[in-house]
Amino acid sequence: MRINALPSGNGFTFDISHAPEKSLARAGTISTPHGDIATPAFIPVGTKATVKAVLPETMKELGAQALLSNAYHLYLQPGPDVLDEAGGLARFMNWPGPTFTDSGGFQVLSLGVGFKKVLAMDAQTFRSDDVIAGNKERLAHVDDEGVTFKSHIDGSMHRFTPEVSMQVQHQIGADIIFAFDECTTLHNTRRYQEKALERTRLWGIRCLDEHQKLTLERSQKPYQALYGVIQGAQYEDLRKKAATDMAALRSTDPDSPIGFDGFGLGGALDKKTLGTILTWMNEILPAEKPRHLLGIGAPEDLFVGVENGIDTFDCVLASRIARTSAVYTMVGRNNLSNAVNRRAFEPIDDECDCYTCKHYTKAYLHHVFRGKEMIAATLATIHNERFIVRLVDQMRAALVSGDYFEFKEQFMGRYKHLSGQARD
Ligand SMILES: [Zn+2]
């Protein structure tokens, strides 16, 4: 099936080529003005318009099809006007492909209120001080209009509203942008979750209105697709309500009301119930529109996402753990700083086809990590990003050839689980 999410000729489409029966999984292609993304796909994160330690050319070579940056960080520095003047995010960072920006909703709340940067996925290992740093000054205030927050860089005061988030994301110019949402945690009360959900719904309408206005005003710019964000924490009725509401949401323009081009599935998610929660949402969301799972990227969770109807993923985990010398292998994670690697004159993973594994040994990586050499982060990040990008590409190939579940069984039979949900 083929759809044009907004008036024809805008350059954004989603084609589903394979959708196995008795599963929500699908393989397809998202087309954007800056190129195509074969889905399912893992989208590496370059929070501040750079994947830390790795050249964009190298990201392309290792198979990344698109990159995701963050509107909050780019708003604070260098400022969205700079990116607009540079010709948009892709041109600014010399990335020859599609880009996404996260709305800033998660960051103004997480960096502002004093969440730690990593939201643990597993609620059982979640302590309250992992969520709200106790003695930290409260740096963000949410009201029905928007969020007032203090910059984590210099303490200056700022205000994000749905309109501001759209203006900032239009100036940054990514191909796929997200509606401004209130991201809650699993520990907010049920009453608060209901309130946040309704606020996100009303903000969604304001995002659509502002997006429609800016799209018309800036009609000479490449079309940007807007995804609505589904929240609702761990509650079945709230997740279903959010999916129903967001799918039906339209701008208030009486002549040509627009809806969302796709959907972002957000919020802190409990690892054990991830698949169930995705099913609640994806059985309701229109099948013909693409779905992005925000901030999830551990191998075992990617399988859960793909078979429950996710088309694209982003996560900072692969690059963040690489900088601490942790690398993925076919049998689980390895730490290159461990003494056992001192004389390991073999690649990180002999089944990996990345540049690092082709040219370097674990012994060399152990040496450069111990010596705190900058090349350590570069080589380890190349490996981890390739590992995750390739894994999702392999899932796609297995969906196309009809042996997805065999591939999953083979991979998971060897791979040892480790949790991870992480957003910058
Ligand atoms: Zn490798």
Residues whose N, C-alpha, C, O or C-beta is under 5 A from the ligand:
A	BS01	ZN	C352 C354 T356 C357 H383
